[in-house]
């Protein structure tokens, strides 16, 4: 039986204005201090997989890591951010406590192993084109490169009838070989490219995604949050409104 505190990863999809970052960090601090969750602040410095060239990508690695470092030092929160290229692993590891591999890159051996070699926790998001069972090979790549802890995140299982479909059985399957399995409760409500050059979503299902994941034994939960979702610079149609996070975490607890 696993003995670990429930993991909570939350933050904006991409690094935004300082006021947005501070508002979210300030909201997470009391949740962290209550001690029920192992809390990580997540934000991307570069969204390299946006649908449209014109979509906001973020401040870039130099300014982005400076901002994540400020959040860490100011609020005492642990940090998660993702990488898209091998060379990014070492500078990111100087700030981040957990390095995330995006779903579309979950089979990229060099990328996974570059993150593993830093000694940080590696969180690999399961691609929608990979079965839960086959993610054992991604975990194996990380462990062979020296990773002590490898997490897997379910964020939608496959595409069908203009939607993203979730098979919660993957949570149980992946627990056999990952140190923790996390449910991405916000990305799993997306409707990819449903709005033409951007993705759509059904955020009303976010609480249900979390509770369903709990029923299947999830070790943690991932929520992209924003104080004003309609003004979010990325994933505004599927992020959770920040002031709803307390209720959901209480329900999970």
C-alpha positions in Angstrom: 0.0 0.0 0.0 1.3 3.5 -0.9 2.2 5.8 1.9 2.3 9.3 0.5 0.6 12.6 0.9 -1.9 13.3 -1.9 -0.3 15.4 -4.6 -1.9 18.6 -5.8 -0.4 20.4 -8.8 -2.1 23.7 -9.6 -1.3 27.0 -11.4 -2.0 28.8 -14.6 -1.4 27.1 -17.9 1.4 29.6 -18.9 3.3 32.2 -16.9 1.2 35.4 -17.0 1.3 38.8 -15.5 2.8 39.1 -12.0 -0.6 39.9 -10.4 -2.1 36.7 -11.8 0.8 34.6 -10.6 0.7 36.2 -7.1 -3.0 35.7 -6.8 -2.8 32.0 -7.5 0.3 31.5 -5.3 -1.4 33.3 -2.4 -4.4 31.0 -2.8 -2.3 27.8 -2.7 -0.3 28.7 0.4 -3.1 28.0 2.9 -3.9 24.7 1.2 -0.3 23.7 1.5 -0.1 24.8 5.1 -3.1 22.6 6.1 -0.9 19.6 5.3 -3.4 17.4 3.6 -1.7 17.9 0.2 1.8 17.9 -1.2 1.3 21.2 -3.2 3.2 22.2 -6.3 2.8 25.4 -8.2 2.8 24.8 -12.0 3.2 27.2 -14.9 4.9 26.9 -18.3 7.5 29.3 -19.5 6.9 28.3 -23.1 3.8 26.6 -24.6 5.6 25.2 -27.6 2.5 23.1 -28.7 -0.1 25.7 -29.2 -2.6 25.1 -32.0 -2.0 28.5 -33.7 1.2 30.4 -34.4 -0.5 33.5 -33.1 -1.3 32.0 -29.7 0.6 33.3 -26.7 3.5 31.0 -25.8 4.9 32.6 -22.6 7.9 34.7 -21.6 10.6 32.2 -22.6 13.0 30.2 -20.4 15.1 33.0 -19.0 12.3 35.3 -17.9 10.1 32.4 -17.0 12.5 30.7 -14.7 13.2 34.0 -13.0 9.4 34.4 -12.3 9.1 30.8 -11.1 12.1 31.4 -8.8 10.4 34.5 -7.4 7.2 32.5 -6.7 9.2 29.8 -4.9 11.2 32.2 -2.8 8.2 34.4 -1.9 5.6 31.8 -1.1 7.6 28.7 -0.3 5.8 26.6 -2.9 7.4 23.8 -4.8 7.6 24.3 -8.6 6.6 22.2 -11.6 7.2 23.3 -15.2 7.6 21.4 -18.5 10.4 21.1 -21.0 10.2 20.6 -24.8 13.9 20.3 -25.6 16.8 18.4 -24.1 19.0 21.5 -23.3 16.2 22.9 -21.1 16.5 20.2 -18.5 19.5 21.4 -16.5 18.5 25.1 -16.2 15.0 24.1 -15.3 16.2 21.7 -12.6 17.9 24.6 -10.9 14.5 26.0 -10.0 11.9 23.2 -10.4 11.3 20.4 -8.0 9.5 18.4 -10.6 10.1 18.4 -14.4 7.2 17.6 -16.6 7.2 15.9 -20.0 4.3 17.0 -22.2 1.9 14.4 -23.5 2.8 14.8 -27.1 6.5 14.2 -26.2 6.0 11.2 -23.9 7.9 8.9 -26.2 10.9 11.1 -26.7 13.7 9.1 -25.1 16.4 11.8 -25.0 13.9 14.3 -23.5 12.8 11.9 -20.7 16.3 10.9 -19.9 17.6 14.5 -19.8 15.0 15.2 -17.2 15.8 12.0 -15.2 19.5 12.8 -15.1 18.8 16.0 -13.2 17.7 14.1 -10.1 14.3 15.9 -10.0 11.0 14.1 -9.9 10.0 13.4 -13.5 6.3 13.7 -14.3 5.4 12.2 -17.7 2.0 13.1 -19.1 0.4 10.2 -21.0 -0.1 10.9 -24.6 -3.6 10.3 -26.0 -2.1 7.9 -28.5 -0.5 5.6 -25.8 -2.2 3.0 -23.7 -1.8 3.1 -19.9 0.1 -0.2 -20.0 2.5 1.0 -22.6 3.6 3.9 -20.4 5.7 1.5 -18.5 8.3 1.9 -21.3 8.5 5.7 -20.7 9.0 5.0 -16.9 11.7 2.5 -17.8 13.5 5.1 -19.8 13.5 7.5 -16.9 14.6 4.9 -14.4 17.5 3.7 -16.6 18.7 7.3 -16.7 18.7 7.5 -12.9 15.3 8.9 -11.9 14.4 8.1 -8.4 10.8 9.1 -8.7 8.7 8.9 -11.8 5.1 10.1 -11.9 2.6 9.6 -14.7 -0.3 11.9 -15.4 -3.5 10.8 -17.2 -4.9 13.7 -19.3 -7.3 12.0 -21.7 -7.1 8.7 -23.3 -8.1 9.0 -26.9 -9.9 11.3 -29.4 -13.4 10.5 -30.6 -16.5 12.1 -31.9 -14.9 15.6 -31.7 -14.0 15.2 -28.1 -11.3 13.9 -25.7 -12.4 10.7 -24.0 -11.0 9.5 -20.6 -10.6 5.8 -19.6 -10.1 5.9 -15.8 -8.9 2.3 -15.8 -5.5 3.7 -16.8 -5.0 5.1 -13.4 -5.1 1.7 -11.8 -3.0 0.2 -14.6 -0.2 2.8 -14.3 0.0 2.5 -10.6 1.7 -0.9 -11.1 4.9 0.8 -12.4 4.8 4.5 -11.6 5.7 6.0 -8.2 2.5 8.1 -8.4 -0.4 8.5 -10.9 -1.9 11.9 -11.2 -5.2 12.9 -12.8 -5.2 16.0 -14.9 -8.7 17.1 -14.2 -8.7 20.2 -16.4 -7.0 19.1 -19.7 -9.2 16.0 -19.7 -12.2 18.2 -20.2 -10.7 19.8 -23.4 -12.2 19.6 -26.9 -9.0 19.9 -29.0 -9.1 22.6 -31.6 -12.9 22.9 -31.2 -12.8 26.7 -31.5 -10.8 26.7 -34.7 -7.4 28.0 -33.8 -7.9 27.2 -30.1 -9.2 24.4 -28.0 -12.6 24.3 -26.4 -13.6 22.6 -23.2 -16.3 21.6 -20.7 -15.0 22.9 -17.3 -18.3 22.0 -15.5 -17.0 18.4 -15.5 -13.8 19.2 -13.7 -15.1 18.3 -10.2 -16.5 15.0 -11.5 -13.1 14.2 -13.2 -11.4 14.6 -9.8 -13.9 12.4 -7.9 -13.9 9.7 -10.6 -10.1 9.7 -10.4 -10.2 9.3 -6.7 -12.5 6.3 -7.1 -9.9 4.7 -9.3 -7.1 5.3 -6.7 -5.3 8.4 -8.1 -2.3 9.6 -6.0 -2.7 13.2 -7.1 -4.6 15.8 -9.0 -3.6 18.4 -11.5 -5.7 21.6 -12.0 -4.9 24.5 -14.2 -6.5 27.4 -12.4 -7.1 31.1 -13.1 -8.8 33.9 -11.2 -10.6 35.0 -14.4 -10.7 32.1 -16.8 -12.1 34.2 -19.7 -9.0 36.3 -19.5 -6.5 33.4 -19.3 -3.8 33.6 -22.0 -4.0 29.9 -22.6 -6.6 27.1 -22.1 -9.2 29.6 -20.9 -12.1 27.3 -21.9 -10.9 24.4 -19.7 -9.2 26.0 -16.7 -10.8 25.9 -13.3 -11.9 29.2 -11.7 -9.5 29.7 -8.8 -12.1 30.3 -6.1 -13.6 26.8 -6.8 -10.4 24.9 -6.0 -11.0 24.9 -2.2 -14.3 23.1 -2.5 -12.9 20.5 -4.9 -9.8 19.8 -2.7 -12.1 19.5 0.4 -14.3 17.0 -1.6 -11.2 15.0 -2.5 -9.8 15.1 1.1 
